[in-house]
Amino acid sequence: MAQTKRADIDEDFIKIIALEIYEVSYVSLSTRETFSKVGRELLGAIASIHTQMISVLLDRVRDTIERVGMVALYLFKELPLYRWKPSSSEIALIRDWLLNYSLTTVENKLACIILEGLNWGFGERDTLHLDPAVHSEVALMVLEAYQKYLSQKPYAGLLSESIKQVSYLASIVRYGETPETSFNQWAWGLILRLKLHRNDRGVQCDWPAVPLSDRVLDMSESVTLHPLLKAVKASIPIGCYLALAMTALGHSIEKFCAEGIPLLGVLIQSRYLRTVVHVLDKILPLFYSCQYYLLKNEQFLSYIQLFLHLDSGVPQGVTQQVTHKVTQHLTGVSYGENVKLLSSMIQTHIFHSDQPNGVGPAAVLEFWVQVLTSQQPWHR
């Protein structure tokens, strides 16, 4: 039954079997220890063929989560969430768990597991598995949770030089991860997987000289994006990234030059260097056919120089050394890796530029030669 999907199998019968397995394996205290592992494997096998059973199990877990507790996390790690498409009501339930339960609760952890397990990439016919609107909704959901749980933490905004912050960062390295640092890593990992920019959605081969910014929201004019505007004004890095990925700031040449480059600076100064490469990967294709906008922009060039400097070695000074150590601890990235990532991005842009309607490899190479040789002293 779990291995093949036949039209003559009654879905109601499958539902009854799945719920009975769940009851024996998780709800019943007398049989849970004996059958939880085999039950988890059976439910995973059933859901791999009958994906709608994930919705059935989610509904049952909602009703029994207080009794089931942490073992629900192991169940959902086993389920093929990458094949599932949650409904709007299920997204609302996940949102409730993420925002209204503290980081240490089962509900919050389960919401994180479900969101992490979904397929945020492409499915059949090179279209997104989940609707772009779901990507945007989840992005704003994660931002709201980030602001709620982490807004008072050092990694929520620009790193300061205070002794209090140094002590806090040092304690993270010494005592290991806290729920906040784990959530910080989870939030960034998920946000960077979401397809929020027009160039994320399989259209990079058709790089327009003038971006179609009218298809995206203006942060200052959309009520939906008010939390994002608030995060940007507070210089919260994850908000700055989302503004560049989701709004007109990352889709309009004029808006990026006027308002977007300072947000890129926030990411660099906060040492979210991998995220900076993600931003450049989305936005630079808009500029290769009109390079002078960036090549004559001293602020942009100075931020690229700072990016290269921060990724080249260990900073001097006590505060900078502690920040460097914590950055490696939180991100798992060593110095030099982001420059390698930038190099891979450039190679990818060169490849895509040679596709039909592309600007051609020469334009991409010329841009980067100009950017890199503008750095002083570039030849060392």
C-alpha positions in Angstrom: 0.0 0.0 0.0 2.8 2.4 0.9 4.9 1.5 -2.1 2.5 2.0 -5.0 -0.2 4.5 -5.8 -3.2 2.9 -7.4 -6.4 4.6 -8.5 -8.5 1.9 -6.9 -7.1 2.5 -3.4 -9.6 4.4 -1.2 -7.9 7.6 0.1 -10.1 7.5 3.1 -8.8 4.0 3.9 -5.2 5.3 3.6 -6.1 8.1 6.0 -7.5 5.7 8.6 -4.4 3.5 8.4 -2.1 6.5 8.7 -3.9 7.9 11.7 -3.9 4.5 13.4 -0.2 4.2 12.9 0.2 7.7 14.4 -1.9 6.9 17.4 0.1 3.7 18.2 3.5 5.2 17.5 3.1 8.6 19.1 -0.1 9.3 21.0 -0.3 6.1 23.1 2.3 6.3 25.9 2.2 2.5 26.4 3.3 1.7 22.8 5.3 4.9 21.8 8.7 3.7 22.9 8.3 0.4 21.0 6.8 1.6 17.8 7.8 5.2 17.3 10.7 4.4 15.0 9.0 1.9 12.8 5.9 4.1 12.8 7.9 7.0 11.6 9.3 5.0 8.8 5.9 3.6 7.8 4.3 7.1 7.8 7.2 8.4 5.7 6.8 5.7 3.2 3.0 6.3 2.9 3.5 10.1 2.6 6.1 9.6 -0.2 3.3 8.1 -2.3 0.2 9.8 -0.8 1.6 13.3 -0.2 -1.8 14.6 1.1 -1.2 12.4 4.2 1.2 15.1 5.4 -1.8 17.4 5.7 -3.7 14.7 7.6 -0.8 14.2 10.0 -0.3 17.9 10.5 -3.9 18.4 11.5 -3.7 15.5 14.0 -0.4 16.7 15.4 -2.0 20.1 16.0 -4.6 18.4 18.2 -2.2 16.2 20.1 1.0 18.2 20.2 0.9 18.8 24.0 0.7 15.0 24.5 3.1 14.0 21.8 5.8 16.6 22.5 9.3 16.5 21.0 8.8 13.2 19.1 6.6 15.1 16.6 9.9 16.7 15.4 11.4 13.3 14.5 8.2 12.4 12.6 8.3 15.5 10.4 12.0 15.2 9.7 11.1 11.8 8.2 8.2 13.0 6.0 8.9 14.0 2.4 8.0 17.6 2.9 9.8 18.6 -0.3 6.9 17.1 -2.3 4.2 18.8 -0.3 2.3 22.0 -1.1 0.8 23.4 2.1 -2.6 25.2 1.8 -3.1 28.8 3.0 -4.7 27.5 6.3 -1.6 25.3 6.9 0.7 28.2 6.3 -1.4 30.1 8.8 -0.9 27.4 11.4 2.8 27.3 10.8 2.9 31.1 11.2 1.0 30.8 14.5 3.5 28.3 15.8 6.5 30.4 14.6 5.3 33.7 16.0 3.3 32.9 19.1 5.4 30.2 20.7 8.9 30.8 22.1 12.0 29.4 20.5 12.4 26.5 22.9 8.8 25.2 22.4 7.9 22.2 20.3 5.5 24.3 18.2 8.2 26.8 17.2 10.8 24.0 16.5 8.2 22.1 14.4 7.4 25.2 12.4 11.1 25.7 11.6 11.5 22.0 10.6 8.5 22.2 8.2 9.6 25.4 6.6 13.1 24.1 6.2 11.9 20.9 4.6 9.7 22.4 1.9 10.9 22.6 -1.6 11.8 26.2 -2.3 13.3 25.4 -5.7 11.9 24.4 -9.0 9.6 21.5 -9.8 8.2 20.3 -13.1 8.5 22.5 -16.3 11.1 24.7 -14.6 8.5 26.5 -12.5 8.7 27.1 -8.8 7.3 24.1 -6.8 5.6 26.6 -4.5 3.9 29.8 -5.7 6.0 32.9 -5.6 3.4 34.5 -3.3 4.2 31.8 -0.7 7.9 32.6 -0.9 7.1 36.3 -0.2 4.7 35.4 2.6 7.2 33.2 4.3 9.9 35.8 3.9 7.9 38.4 5.8 6.9 35.8 8.3 10.5 34.9 9.1 11.4 38.6 9.2 8.6 39.2 11.8 9.9 36.3 13.9 13.4 37.6 13.6 12.4 41.0 14.8 10.5 39.5 17.7 13.1 37.1 19.0 16.4 38.7 17.9 15.8 42.5 17.7 17.8 43.1 20.9 20.7 40.8 20.0 24.0 42.1 18.5 23.5 40.2 15.2 20.2 42.0 14.6 21.8 45.2 13.5 25.2 46.8 12.9 27.9 45.5 15.1 28.9 48.0 17.8 32.2 48.4 19.6 30.9 48.2 23.1 32.5 46.1 25.8 29.0 44.7 26.6 28.7 43.3 23.1 32.2 41.8 23.1 31.4 40.0 26.3 28.1 38.7 24.8 29.8 37.5 21.6 32.6 35.9 23.5 30.1 34.0 25.6 28.5 32.5 22.4 31.9 31.0 21.4 32.7 29.8 24.9 29.4 28.2 25.8 28.1 27.2 22.4 24.9 27.9 20.6 21.8 29.5 22.3 18.3 29.2 21.0 18.8 32.7 19.5 22.0 31.9 17.6 20.4 28.7 16.3 17.3 30.7 15.1 19.6 33.3 13.6 21.3 30.6 11.5 18.0 28.9 10.6 16.4 32.2 9.5 19.3 33.2 7.3 19.6 29.7 5.8 15.9 29.7 4.9 15.7 33.3 3.6 18.6 32.7 1.2 16.7 29.7 -0.3 13.6 31.7 -1.0 13.1 32.9 -4.6 12.2 36.5 -4.0 13.9 38.4 -6.9 12.8 38.4 -10.5 16.2 36.9 -11.4 15.6 34.0 -9.0 12.8 32.7 -11.1 14.5 31.2 -14.0 14.6 34.3 -16.2 18.3 35.2 -15.9 19.0 34.3 -19.5 16.8 37.2 -20.5 18.6 40.0 -18.7 16.8 43.2 -19.5 18.7 46.5 -19.9 15.8 48.2 -18.1 14.3 46.1 -15.3 10.6 45.7 -15.0 10.3 47.3 -11.6 6.6 48.0 -12.0 6.0 44.3 -11.3 7.4 44.5 -7.7 6.2 46.4 -4.7 7.5 49.7 -3.5 8.4 49.3 0.1 7.3 52.8 1.1 3.9 52.4 -0.6 2.8 48.9 0.4 1.1 48.3 3.7 2.1 44.7 3.5 5.8 45.7 3.5 5.5 48.0 6.5 7.4 45.6 8.8 10.1 45.4 6.2 10.4 49.2 6.0 10.7 49.3 9.8 13.5 46.7 9.7 15.4 48.7 7.0 15.1 51.9 9.0 16.6 50.0 12.0 19.5 48.7 9.8 18.6 45.1 10.5 20.6 43.1 8.0 18.0 40.5 7.2 15.6 43.3 6.5 18.1 45.0 4.2 18.6 41.8 2.3 14.8 41.3 1.9 14.3 44.9 0.7 16.9 44.3 -2.0 15.5 40.9 -3.0 11.7 41.7 -2.9 11.1 45.3 -3.6 11.8 47.9 -6.3 15.2 48.7 -4.6 16.6 45.6 -6.2 14.7 45.8 -9.5 15.2 49.4 -10.5 18.6 50.8 -11.6 17.7 54.3 -10.3 16.3 53.1 -6.9 19.3 50.7 -6.3 21.8 53.5 -6.9 19.8 56.0 -4.7 18.6 53.7 -1.9 19.8 50.2 -2.4 23.6 50.7 -2.2 23.5 51.9 1.4 21.6 48.7 2.3 24.3 46.7 0.6 26.7 48.6 2.8 24.8 47.5 5.9 25.2 43.9 4.9 29.0 44.3 4.3 29.6 46.2 7.5 27.6 43.6 9.4 29.8 41.0 7.8 27.1 39.1 6.0 29.4 38.6 3.1 27.8 35.5 1.7 24.5 37.3 1.6 26.2 40.2 -0.3 27.2 37.7 -3.1 23.5 36.6 -3.2 22.5 40.3 -3.7 25.1 41.0 -6.4 24.1 37.8 -8.2 20.5 39.1 -8.4 21.1 42.7 -9.2 24.3 43.1 -11.3 22.7 41.6 -14.5 20.6 44.7 -14.6 23.8 46.9 -14.8 26.1 45.1 -17.3 24.5 46.9 -20.2 24.8 50.3 -18.4 27.9 49.9 -16.3 28.7 53.6 -15.7 25.9 53.8 -13.1 28.0 51.7 -10.7 31.6 52.3 -12.1 31.1 56.0 -11.3 29.5 55.4 -8.0 32.2 55.9 -5.3 30.0 54.4 -2.6 29.5 51.2 -4.5 33.2 50.8 -5.2 34.2 51.5 -1.6 31.8 48.8 -0.4 33.3 46.3 -2.8 36.7 47.3 -1.5 35.5 46.7 2.1 34.0 43.4 1.1 37.4 42.2 -0.3 39.2 43.6 2.8 36.9 41.8 5.3 37.2 38.5 3.5 41.0 38.7 3.1 42.2 38.1 6.7 41.8 38.6 10.4 41.0 42.1 11.5 43.2 43.8 14.1 42.0 44.9 17.6 40.2 43.0 20.3 36.7 43.8 19.2 37.4 43.0 15.6 39.1 39.7 16.5 36.2 38.6 18.7 33.7 39.6 16.0 35.8 37.6 13.5 35.7 34.5 15.6 32.0 34.8 16.3 31.2 35.4 12.6 33.0 32.2 11.7 31.2 30.4 14.6 27.7 31.6 13.5 28.2 31.2 9.7 30.7 28.4 9.4 32.5 30.3 6.7 36.2 30.8 6.7 38.0 33.9 5.4 38.5 33.8 1.7 35.5 31.6 1.0 33.3 34.5 0.0 35.8 35.8 -2.5 35.7 32.3 -4.0 31.9 32.5 -4.1 32.1 35.9 -5.8 34.5 34.4 -8.4 32.0 31.6 -9.1 29.2 34.2 -9.4 31.2 36.1 -12.0 31.8 32.9 -14.0 28.1 32.2 -13.9 27.3 35.7 -15.1 29.8 35.3 -18.0 28.1 32.0 -19.0 24.6 33.5 -18.9 25.6 36.6 -20.7 26.4 34.5 -23.8 22.8 33.3 -24.0 20.3 34.8 -26.5 19.5 38.4 -25.6 22.5 38.5 -23.3 25.0 41.4 -23.1 27.9 39.1 -24.0 30.9 37.9 -21.9 33.0 41.0 -22.8 30.6 43.3 -21.0 30.7 41.2 -17.8 34.5 41.0 -17.9 34.9 44.7 -18.6 32.8 45.6 -15.7 34.7 43.4 -13.2 38.1 44.5 -14.5 37.1 48.1 -14.0 35.7 47.4 -10.5 38.7 45.3 -9.3 41.4 47.6 -10.7 39.7 50.6 -9.1 40.7 49.1 -5.7 43.9 50.5 -4.2 46.4 49.0 -4.4 44.8 46.5 -6.8 48.0 44.9 -8.1 49.2 43.6 -4.7 
